Amino acid sequence: MTKSSNDARPLSGWVAPRRPDAECLEGAYVRLERLAPDQHAADLHRANSASDAIWDYLPYGPFASAASYHRWARDVTQGDDPVFYAIQPRATGHFSGVASYLRISPEAGSIEIGHINFSPELQRSVAATEAIFLMMQWAFDAGYRRFEWKCDASNLGSRRAAQRYGFSFEGVFRQAAVVKGRNRDTAWFACIDAEWPALKEAFTAWLSPSNFDVDGKQIERLGALTGLVRAASDPAL
């Protein structure tokens, strides 16, 4: 378990942040746009159709047609929580993934990233990592104190990704949900504002062109950089 951060300390001058309001998040490798079914659904369905396995741990999908995906996208963009983004790597120009802010609690300074669905062409790419970074950066720049990541406890890929991105493991909520007729234990991860400057530095160093060789292979691993931050917050690591 992560150590306490002086729970009772006063928050002098703290103001609740605004709700997510950015229409676009721009990076060097990727662009995120607020999900718009008419603009994005066909491209996203094409990318997602490459593998049904990407839906295994999500409560919806796979979608048999672009029309059914469009209906899903239309439904999830009706409210103000979650707030979905469509992810467009600059290298391809195609929208090939989504992620969202959810469980948005400005009054607590807490926000979660979830509904992450990266198509095979987006997975394990620099663009995918930068997309997560841009969403983290917006949240902390807006004044959120806590950024959460939750996943099915049996989803080892998601758990590894959370820690690679610098989220600290906080525990497992047993029998937290039923998803597609299966029990779901939920693993909780989070990072907080005090950790963000060091995490931002780690991401910036990893995303630098100088961190990739002529074949595009990383020189320094992001997990090695963010692991130093997680170790500082959790002495058990």
DONUTI-377256 format. One record per residue (C-alpha): residue in three letters; x, y, z. Coordinates in nm, 4 decimals, m for minus. Layout:
<atom><rest>ALA</rest><u>X</u><v>Y</v><w>Z</w></atom>
...
This chain:
<atom><rest>MET</rest><u>0.0000</u><v>0.0000</v><w>0.0000</w></atom>
<atom><rest>THR</rest><u>0.1159</u><v>0.3545</v><w>m0.0657</w></atom>
<atom><rest>LYS</rest><u>0.2099</u><v>0.5669</v><w>0.2282</w></atom>
<atom><rest>SER</rest><u>m0.0123</u><v>0.8480</v><w>0.3546</w></atom>
<atom><rest>SER</rest><u>0.0525</u><v>1.2051</v><w>0.2400</w></atom>
<atom><rest>ASN</rest><u>m0.0301</u><v>1.3751</v><w>0.5728</w></atom>
<atom><rest>ASP</rest><u>m0.4054</u><v>1.3267</v><w>0.5407</w></atom>
<atom><rest>ALA</rest><u>m0.5148</u><v>1.6047</v><w>0.7765</w></atom>
<atom><rest>ARG</rest><u>m0.3017</u><v>1.8842</v><w>0.6350</w></atom>
<atom><rest>PRO</rest><u>m0.4919</u><v>2.2050</v><w>0.5524</w></atom>
<atom><rest>LEU</rest><u>m0.5364</u><v>2.2943</v><w>0.1855</w></atom>
<atom><rest>SER</rest><u>m0.4851</u><v>2.6662</v><w>0.2098</w></atom>
<atom><rest>GLY</rest><u>m0.5988</u><v>2.8465</v><w>m0.1035</w></atom>
<atom><rest>TRP</rest><u>m0.7067</u><v>2.5314</v><w>m0.2862</w></atom>
<atom><rest>VAL</rest><u>m0.9857</u><v>2.5887</v><w>m0.5398</w></atom>
<atom><rest>ALA</rest><u>m1.1886</u><v>2.3121</v><w>m0.7018</w></atom>
<atom><rest>PRO</rest><u>m1.0779</u><v>2.2662</v><w>m1.0657</w></atom>
<atom><rest>ARG</rest><u>m1.3036</u><v>2.3008</v><w>m1.3679</w></atom>
<atom><rest>ARG</rest><u>m1.4597</u><v>2.0048</v><w>m1.5417</w></atom>
<atom><rest>PRO</rest><u>m1.2861</u><v>1.8801</v><w>m1.8577</w></atom>
<atom><rest>ASP</rest><u>m1.3422</u><v>2.1430</v><w>m2.1247</w></atom>
<atom><rest>ALA</rest><u>m1.0603</u><v>2.1005</v><w>m2.3777</w></atom>
<atom><rest>GLU</rest><u>m1.1888</u><v>2.0246</v><w>m2.7262</w></atom>
<atom><rest>CYS</rest><u>m0.8428</u><v>1.9119</v><w>m2.8426</w></atom>
<atom><rest>LEU</rest><u>m0.5216</u><v>1.7978</v><w>m2.6755</w></atom>
<atom><rest>GLU</rest><u>m0.2192</u><v>1.8423</v><w>m2.8993</w></atom>
<atom><rest>GLY</rest><u>0.1122</u><v>1.6609</v><w>m2.8794</w></atom>
<atom><rest>ALA</rest><u>0.4118</u><v>1.6021</v><w>m3.1020</w></atom>
<atom><rest>TYR</rest><u>0.2998</u><v>1.2493</v><w>m3.1941</w></atom>
<atom><rest>VAL</rest><u>m0.0739</u><v>1.2511</v><w>m3.1390</w></atom>
<atom><rest>ARG</rest><u>m0.3878</u><v>1.4628</v><w>m3.1395</w></atom>
<atom><rest>LEU</rest><u>m0.6903</u><v>1.3985</v><w>m2.9189</w></atom>
<atom><rest>GLU</rest><u>m1.0324</u><v>1.5308</v><w>m3.0186</w></atom>
<atom><rest>ARG</rest><u>m1.3546</u><v>1.5176</v><w>m2.8223</w></atom>
<atom><rest>LEU</rest><u>m1.5321</u><v>1.2099</v><w>m2.9528</w></atom>
<atom><rest>ALA</rest><u>m1.7880</u><v>1.3015</v><w>m3.2196</w></atom>
<atom><rest>PRO</rest><u>m1.9733</u><v>0.9989</v><w>m3.3601</w></atom>
<atom><rest>ASP</rest><u>m2.0276</u><v>1.1393</v><w>m3.7091</w></atom>
<atom><rest>GLN</rest><u>m1.6603</u><v>1.2337</v><w>m3.7451</w></atom>
<atom><rest>HIS</rest><u>m1.4856</u><v>0.9474</v><w>m3.5713</w></atom>
<atom><rest>ALA</rest><u>m1.7010</u><v>0.6332</v><w>m3.5476</w></atom>
<atom><rest>ALA</rest><u>m1.6267</u><v>0.4855</v><w>m3.8923</w></atom>
<atom><rest>ASP</rest><u>m1.2486</u><v>0.5250</v><w>m3.8532</w></atom>
<atom><rest>LEU</rest><u>m1.2516</u><v>0.3883</v><w>m3.4989</w></atom>
<atom><rest>HIS</rest><u>m1.4624</u><v>0.0885</v><w>m3.5953</w></atom>
<atom><rest>ARG</rest><u>m1.2227</u><v>0.0097</v><w>m3.8806</w></atom>
<atom><rest>ALA</rest><u>m0.9230</u><v>0.0187</v><w>m3.6469</w></atom>
<atom><rest>ASN</rest><u>m1.0975</u><v>m0.1808</v><w>m3.3738</w></atom>
<atom><rest>SER</rest><u>m1.2127</u><v>m0.4520</v><w>m3.6131</w></atom>
<atom><rest>ALA</rest><u>m0.8589</u><v>m0.5870</v><w>m3.6347</w></atom>
<atom><rest>SER</rest><u>m0.8994</u><v>m0.7773</v><w>m3.3059</w></atom>
<atom><rest>ASP</rest><u>m1.1965</u><v>m0.8659</v><w>m3.0866</w></atom>
<atom><rest>ALA</rest><u>m0.9584</u><v>m0.9287</v><w>m2.7966</w></atom>
<atom><rest>ILE</rest><u>m0.9325</u><v>m0.5553</v><w>m2.7211</w></atom>
<atom><rest>TRP</rest><u>m1.2892</u><v>m0.5692</v><w>m2.5844</w></atom>
<atom><rest>ASP</rest><u>m1.2289</u><v>m0.8514</v><w>m2.3360</w></atom>
<atom><rest>TYR</rest><u>m1.2178</u><v>m0.6336</v><w>m2.0248</w></atom>
<atom><rest>LEU</rest><u>m1.4636</u><v>m0.3632</v><w>m2.1341</w></atom>
<atom><rest>PRO</rest><u>m1.8346</u><v>m0.3861</v><w>m2.0493</w></atom>
<atom><rest>TYR</rest><u>m1.9319</u><v>m0.3368</v><w>m2.4165</w></atom>
<atom><rest>GLY</rest><u>m1.8133</u><v>m0.4507</v><w>m2.7581</w></atom>
<atom><rest>PRO</rest><u>m1.7086</u><v>m0.5899</v><w>m2.9899</w></atom>
<atom><rest>PHE</rest><u>m1.9298</u><v>m0.4166</v><w>m3.2455</w></atom>
<atom><rest>ALA</rest><u>m2.0393</u><v>m0.6061</v><w>m3.5529</w></atom>
<atom><rest>SER</rest><u>m2.0851</u><v>m0.2979</v><w>m3.7683</w></atom>
<atom><rest>ALA</rest><u>m1.9875</u><v>0.0658</v><w>m3.7975</w></atom>
<atom><rest>ALA</rest><u>m2.3516</u><v>0.1526</v><w>m3.7350</w></atom>
<atom><rest>SER</rest><u>m2.3561</u><v>m0.0266</v><w>m3.3998</w></atom>
<atom><rest>TYR</rest><u>m2.0315</u><v>0.1427</v><w>m3.2983</w></atom>
<atom><rest>HIS</rest><u>m2.1812</u><v>0.4771</v><w>m3.4025</w></atom>
<atom><rest>ARG</rest><u>m2.4828</u><v>0.4138</v><w>m3.1762</w></atom>
<atom><rest>TRP</rest><u>m2.2542</u><v>0.3326</v><w>m2.8855</w></atom>
<atom><rest>ALA</rest><u>m2.0480</u><v>0.6488</v><w>m2.9464</w></atom>
<atom><rest>ARG</rest><u>m2.3649</u><v>0.8557</v><w>m2.9690</w></atom>
<atom><rest>ASP</rest><u>m2.4911</u><v>0.7177</v><w>m2.6378</w></atom>
<atom><rest>VAL</rest><u>m2.1679</u><v>0.7748</v><w>m2.4427</w></atom>
<atom><rest>THR</rest><u>m2.1291</u><v>1.1330</v><w>m2.5630</w></atom>
<atom><rest>GLN</rest><u>m2.4714</u><v>1.2478</v><w>m2.4404</w></atom>
<atom><rest>GLY</rest><u>m2.3657</u><v>1.3410</v><w>m2.0861</w></atom>
<atom><rest>ASP</rest><u>m2.0779</u><v>1.5194</v><w>m1.9165</w></atom>
<atom><rest>ASP</rest><u>m1.9265</u><v>1.2140</v><w>m1.7432</w></atom>
<atom><rest>PRO</rest><u>m1.7517</u><v>1.0292</v><w>m1.8960</w></atom>
<atom><rest>VAL</rest><u>m1.5831</u><v>1.2684</v><w>m2.1394</w></atom>
<atom><rest>PHE</rest><u>m1.4445</u><v>1.0724</v><w>m2.4345</w></atom>
<atom><rest>TYR</rest><u>m1.1579</u><v>1.1581</v><w>m2.6670</w></atom>
<atom><rest>ALA</rest><u>m1.0757</u><v>1.0048</v><w>m3.0044</w></atom>
<atom><rest>ILE</rest><u>m0.7022</u><v>0.9483</v><w>m3.0547</w></atom>
<atom><rest>GLN</rest><u>m0.5325</u><v>1.0297</v><w>m3.3850</w></atom>
<atom><rest>PRO</rest><u>m0.1622</u><v>0.9469</v><w>m3.4272</w></atom>
<atom><rest>ARG</rest><u>m0.0001</u><v>1.2072</v><w>m3.6471</w></atom>
<atom><rest>ALA</rest><u>0.2003</u><v>0.9382</v><w>m3.8268</w></atom>
<atom><rest>THR</rest><u>m0.1121</u><v>0.7762</v><w>m3.9721</w></atom>
<atom><rest>GLY</rest><u>m0.3790</u><v>1.0445</v><w>m3.9651</w></atom>
<atom><rest>HIS</rest><u>m0.6332</u><v>0.7774</v><w>m3.8675</w></atom>
<atom><rest>PHE</rest><u>m0.8350</u><v>0.7726</v><w>m3.5459</w></atom>
<atom><rest>SER</rest><u>m0.7380</u><v>0.4463</v><w>m3.3811</w></atom>
<atom><rest>GLY</rest><u>m0.8285</u><v>0.4617</v><w>m3.0138</w></atom>
<atom><rest>VAL</rest><u>m1.0332</u><v>0.6257</v><w>m2.7413</w></atom>
<atom><rest>ALA</rest><u>m0.9907</u><v>0.7173</v><w>m2.3760</w></atom>
<atom><rest>SER</rest><u>m1.2039</u><v>0.9148</v><w>m2.1364</w></atom>
<atom><rest>TYR</rest><u>m1.2150</u><v>1.1147</v><w>m1.8189</w></atom>
<atom><rest>LEU</rest><u>m1.4717</u><v>0.9709</v><w>m1.5786</w></atom>
<atom><rest>ARG</rest><u>m1.5776</u><v>0.9774</v><w>m1.2144</w></atom>
<atom><rest>ILE</rest><u>m1.5034</u><v>1.3475</v><w>m1.2377</w></atom>
<atom><rest>SER</rest><u>m1.5160</u><v>1.5021</v><w>m0.8884</w></atom>
<atom><rest>PRO</rest><u>m1.3936</u><v>1.8621</v><w>m0.8942</w></atom>
<atom><rest>GLU</rest><u>m1.5065</u><v>1.9104</v><w>m0.5348</w></atom>
<atom><rest>ALA</rest><u>m1.2563</u><v>1.6432</v><w>m0.4272</w></atom>
<atom><rest>GLY</rest><u>m0.9982</u><v>1.7295</v><w>m0.6906</w></atom>
<atom><rest>SER</rest><u>m1.0205</u><v>1.3733</v><w>m0.8220</w></atom>
<atom><rest>ILE</rest><u>m1.0557</u><v>1.2444</v><w>m1.1773</w></atom>
<atom><rest>GLU</rest><u>m1.0113</u><v>0.9064</v><w>m1.3429</w></atom>
<atom><rest>ILE</rest><u>m0.8898</u><v>0.7941</v><w>m1.6828</w></atom>
<atom><rest>GLY</rest><u>m1.0723</u><v>0.4959</v><w>m1.8255</w></atom>
<atom><rest>HIS</rest><u>m1.2596</u><v>0.3330</v><w>m2.1132</w></atom>
<atom><rest>ILE</rest><u>m0.9142</u><v>0.3068</v><w>m2.2688</w></atom>
<atom><rest>ASN</rest><u>m0.9411</u><v>0.1183</v><w>m2.5952</w></atom>
<atom><rest>PHE</rest><u>m0.6321</u><v>0.1190</v><w>m2.8158</w></atom>
<atom><rest>SER</rest><u>m0.6605</u><v>m0.0643</v><w>m3.1465</w></atom>
<atom><rest>PRO</rest><u>m0.3747</u><v>m0.2969</v><w>m3.2457</w></atom>
<atom><rest>GLU</rest><u>m0.2217</u><v>m0.0267</v><w>m3.4657</w></atom>
<atom><rest>LEU</rest><u>m0.2094</u><v>0.2166</v><w>m3.1720</w></atom>
<atom><rest>GLN</rest><u>m0.0905</u><v>m0.0237</v><w>m2.9022</w></atom>
<atom><rest>ARG</rest><u>0.2712</u><v>m0.0036</v><w>m2.7858</w></atom>
<atom><rest>SER</rest><u>0.3307</u><v>0.3152</v><w>m2.9831</w></atom>
<atom><rest>VAL</rest><u>0.4822</u><v>0.6468</v><w>m2.8843</w></atom>
<atom><rest>ALA</rest><u>0.1500</u><v>0.8071</v><w>m2.9778</w></atom>
<atom><rest>ALA</rest><u>m0.0351</u><v>0.5881</v><w>m2.7257</w></atom>
<atom><rest>THR</rest><u>0.1996</u><v>0.6891</v><w>m2.4458</w></atom>
<atom><rest>GLU</rest><u>0.1777</u><v>1.0565</v><w>m2.5372</w></atom>
<atom><rest>ALA</rest><u>m0.2036</u><v>1.0348</v><w>m2.5392</w></atom>
<atom><rest>ILE</rest><u>m0.2013</u><v>0.9213</v><w>m2.1755</w></atom>
<atom><rest>PHE</rest><u>0.0527</u><v>1.1903</v><w>m2.0906</w></atom>
<atom><rest>LEU</rest><u>m0.1608</u><v>1.4649</v><w>m2.2483</w></atom>
<atom><rest>MET</rest><u>m0.4658</u><v>1.3580</v><w>m2.0489</w></atom>
<atom><rest>MET</rest><u>m0.2653</u><v>1.3495</v><w>m1.7269</w></atom>
<atom><rest>GLN</rest><u>m0.1125</u><v>1.6881</v><w>m1.8044</w></atom>
<atom><rest>TRP</rest><u>m0.4474</u><v>1.8541</v><w>m1.8669</w></atom>
<atom><rest>ALA</rest><u>m0.5884</u><v>1.7204</v><w>m1.5392</w></atom>
<atom><rest>PHE</rest><u>m0.3006</u><v>1.8323</v><w>m1.3209</w></atom>
<atom><rest>ASP</rest><u>m0.2670</u><v>2.1661</v><w>m1.4996</w></atom>
<atom><rest>ALA</rest><u>m0.6387</u><v>2.2230</v><w>m1.4366</w></atom>
<atom><rest>GLY</rest><u>m0.5803</u><v>2.1738</v><w>m1.0635</w></atom>
<atom><rest>TYR</rest><u>m0.6832</u><v>1.8144</v><w>m0.9964</w></atom>
<atom><rest>ARG</rest><u>m0.5057</u><v>1.6598</v><w>m0.6988</w></atom>
<atom><rest>ARG</rest><u>m0.5609</u><v>1.2916</v><w>m0.7751</w></atom>
<atom><rest>PHE</rest><u>m0.5592</u><v>1.1034</v><w>m1.1069</w></atom>
<atom><rest>GLU</rest><u>m0.6938</u><v>0.7486</v><w>m1.0955</w></atom>
<atom><rest>TRP</rest><u>m0.6639</u><v>0.4350</v><w>m1.3068</w></atom>
<atom><rest>LYS</rest><u>m0.8804</u><v>0.1310</v><w>m1.2367</w></atom>
<atom><rest>CYS</rest><u>m0.8958</u><v>m0.2004</v><w>m1.4189</w></atom>
<atom><rest>ASP</rest><u>m1.0029</u><v>m0.5617</v><w>m1.3898</w></atom>
<atom><rest>ALA</rest><u>m0.7551</u><v>m0.7154</v><w>m1.1478</w></atom>
<atom><rest>SER</rest><u>m0.6993</u><v>m1.0029</v><w>m1.3915</w></atom>
<atom><rest>ASN</rest><u>m0.6040</u><v>m0.7631</v><w>m1.6719</w></atom>
<atom><rest>LEU</rest><u>m0.2293</u><v>m0.7891</v><w>m1.6282</w></atom>
<atom><rest>GLY</rest><u>m0.1591</u><v>m0.5769</v><w>m1.9355</w></atom>
<atom><rest>SER</rest><u>m0.3554</u><v>m0.2842</v><w>m1.7936</w></atom>
<atom><rest>ARG</rest><u>m0.1941</u><v>m0.3226</v><w>m1.4537</w></atom>
<atom><rest>ARG</rest><u>0.1545</u><v>m0.3167</v><w>m1.6074</w></atom>
<atom><rest>ALA</rest><u>0.0600</u><v>m0.0150</v><w>m1.8189</w></atom>
<atom><rest>ALA</rest><u>m0.0653</u><v>0.1772</v><w>m1.5152</w></atom>
<atom><rest>GLN</rest><u>0.2637</u><v>0.1316</v><w>m1.3353</w></atom>
<atom><rest>ARG</rest><u>0.4648</u><v>0.2086</v><w>m1.6478</w></atom>
<atom><rest>TYR</rest><u>0.2792</u><v>0.5413</v><w>m1.6656</w></atom>
<atom><rest>GLY</rest><u>0.3670</u><v>0.6156</v><w>m1.3040</w></atom>
<atom><rest>PHE</rest><u>0.0476</u><v>0.5190</v><w>m1.1215</w></atom>
<atom><rest>SER</rest><u>0.0988</u><v>0.3607</v><w>m0.7808</w></atom>
<atom><rest>PHE</rest><u>m0.0931</u><v>0.0460</v><w>m0.6884</w></atom>
<atom><rest>GLU</rest><u>m0.3392</u><v>0.1096</v><w>m0.4041</w></atom>
<atom><rest>GLY</rest><u>m0.5153</u><v>m0.2246</v><w>m0.3657</w></atom>
<atom><rest>VAL</rest><u>m0.7897</u><v>m0.4524</v><w>m0.4999</w></atom>
<atom><rest>PHE</rest><u>m1.1618</u><v>m0.4140</v><w>m0.4405</w></atom>
<atom><rest>ARG</rest><u>m1.2917</u><v>m0.7707</v><w>m0.4422</w></atom>
<atom><rest>GLN</rest><u>m1.6145</u><v>m0.8578</v><w>m0.6263</w></atom>
<atom><rest>ALA</rest><u>m1.6565</u><v>m0.4953</v><w>m0.7235</w></atom>
<atom><rest>ALA</rest><u>m1.8663</u><v>m0.5580</v><w>m1.0351</w></atom>
<atom><rest>VAL</rest><u>m2.0132</u><v>m0.8089</v><w>m1.2754</w></atom>
<atom><rest>VAL</rest><u>m1.8943</u><v>m0.7543</v><w>m1.6342</w></atom>
<atom><rest>LYS</rest><u>m2.0251</u><v>m0.9618</v><w>m1.9246</w></atom>
<atom><rest>GLY</rest><u>m2.1451</u><v>m1.2249</v><w>m1.6805</w></atom>
<atom><rest>ARG</rest><u>m1.8086</u><v>m1.2529</v><w>m1.5024</w></atom>
<atom><rest>ASN</rest><u>m1.6949</u><v>m1.1416</v><w>m1.1610</w></atom>
<atom><rest>ARG</rest><u>m1.4642</u><v>m0.8416</v><w>m1.1630</w></atom>
<atom><rest>ASP</rest><u>m1.2202</u><v>m0.7636</v><w>m0.8867</w></atom>
<atom><rest>THR</rest><u>m1.1011</u><v>m0.4079</v><w>m0.9469</w></atom>
<atom><rest>ALA</rest><u>m0.7377</u><v>m0.3010</v><w>m0.9059</w></atom>
<atom><rest>TRP</rest><u>m0.6898</u><v>0.0650</v><w>m0.8094</w></atom>
<atom><rest>PHE</rest><u>m0.3960</u><v>0.2828</v><w>m0.9095</w></atom>
<atom><rest>ALA</rest><u>m0.3419</u><v>0.6569</v><w>m0.8737</w></atom>
<atom><rest>CYS</rest><u>m0.0917</u><v>0.9372</v><w>m0.8908</w></atom>
<atom><rest>ILE</rest><u>m0.1213</u><v>1.2689</v><w>m0.7100</w></atom>
<atom><rest>ASP</rest><u>m0.0276</u><v>1.6280</v><w>m0.7744</w></atom>
<atom><rest>ALA</rest><u>0.2839</u><v>1.6139</v><w>m0.5557</w></atom>
<atom><rest>GLU</rest><u>0.4210</u><v>1.3440</v><w>m0.7875</w></atom>
<atom><rest>TRP</rest><u>0.3268</u><v>1.5158</v><w>m1.1114</w></atom>
<atom><rest>PRO</rest><u>0.6362</u><v>1.7389</v><w>m1.1611</w></atom>
<atom><rest>ALA</rest><u>0.8647</u><v>1.4346</v><w>m1.1452</w></atom>
<atom><rest>LEU</rest><u>0.6298</u><v>1.2249</v><w>m1.3597</w></atom>
<atom><rest>LYS</rest><u>0.6065</u><v>1.5032</v><w>m1.6172</w></atom>
<atom><rest>GLU</rest><u>0.9845</u><v>1.5189</v><w>m1.6300</w></atom>
<atom><rest>ALA</rest><u>0.9972</u><v>1.1410</v><w>m1.6840</w></atom>
<atom><rest>PHE</rest><u>0.7448</u><v>1.1539</v><w>m1.9683</w></atom>
<atom><rest>THR</rest><u>0.9181</u><v>1.4513</v><w>m2.1292</w></atom>
<atom><rest>ALA</rest><u>1.2535</u><v>1.2735</v><w>m2.1216</w></atom>
<atom><rest>TRP</rest><u>1.1033</u><v>0.9542</v><w>m2.2647</w></atom>
<atom><rest>LEU</rest><u>0.9121</u><v>1.1333</v><w>m2.5409</w></atom>
<atom><rest>SER</rest><u>1.2175</u><v>1.3319</v><w>m2.6519</w></atom>
<atom><rest>PRO</rest><u>1.3378</u><v>1.2365</v><w>m3.0012</w></atom>
<atom><rest>SER</rest><u>1.6831</u><v>1.1854</v><w>m2.8492</w></atom>
<atom><rest>ASN</rest><u>1.5428</u><v>0.8871</v><w>m2.6555</w></atom>
<atom><rest>PHE</rest><u>1.4950</u><v>0.6865</v><w>m2.9770</w></atom>
<atom><rest>ASP</rest><u>1.7616</u><v>0.5380</v><w>m3.1998</w></atom>
<atom><rest>VAL</rest><u>1.7666</u><v>0.5489</v><w>m3.5801</w></atom>
<atom><rest>ASP</rest><u>1.5322</u><v>0.2487</v><w>m3.5900</w></atom>
<atom><rest>GLY</rest><u>1.2826</u><v>0.4165</v><w>m3.3578</w></atom>
<atom><rest>LYS</rest><u>1.3635</u><v>0.1931</v><w>m3.0616</w></atom>
<atom><rest>GLN</rest><u>1.3559</u><v>0.3450</v><w>m2.7146</w></atom>
<atom><rest>ILE</rest><u>1.6846</u><v>0.3955</v><w>m2.5368</w></atom>
<atom><rest>GLU</rest><u>1.5525</u><v>0.4634</v><w>m2.1863</w></atom>
<atom><rest>ARG</rest><u>1.2400</u><v>0.2760</v><w>m2.0723</w></atom>
<atom><rest>LEU</rest><u>0.9525</u><v>0.4878</v><w>m1.9409</w></atom>
<atom><rest>GLY</rest><u>0.8897</u><v>0.2365</v><w>m1.6631</w></atom>
<atom><rest>ALA</rest><u>1.2442</u><v>0.2843</v><w>m1.5377</w></atom>
<atom><rest>LEU</rest><u>1.1935</u><v>0.6610</v><w>m1.5234</w></atom>
<atom><rest>THR</rest><u>0.8502</u><v>0.6596</v><w>m1.3611</w></atom>
<atom><rest>GLY</rest><u>0.9497</u><v>0.3745</v><w>m1.1310</w></atom>
<atom><rest>LEU</rest><u>1.1737</u><v>0.6152</v><w>m0.9425</w></atom>
<atom><rest>VAL</rest><u>0.8718</u><v>0.8334</v><w>m0.8692</w></atom>
<atom><rest>ARG</rest><u>0.6591</u><v>0.5393</v><w>m0.7583</w></atom>
<atom><rest>ALA</rest><u>0.9390</u><v>0.4142</v><w>m0.5356</w></atom>
<atom><rest>ALA</rest><u>0.9519</u><v>0.7504</v><w>m0.3603</w></atom>
<atom><rest>SER</rest><u>0.5785</u><v>0.7324</v><w>m0.2808</w></atom>
<atom><rest>ASP</rest><u>0.5756</u><v>0.3642</v><w>m0.1864</w></atom>
<atom><rest>PRO</rest><u>0.8712</u><v>0.2420</v><w>0.0205</w></atom>
<atom><rest>ALA</rest><u>0.7576</u><v>m0.1194</v><w>m0.0287</w></atom>
<atom><rest>LEU</rest><u>0.8587</u><v>m0.1100</v><w>m0.3960</w></atom>
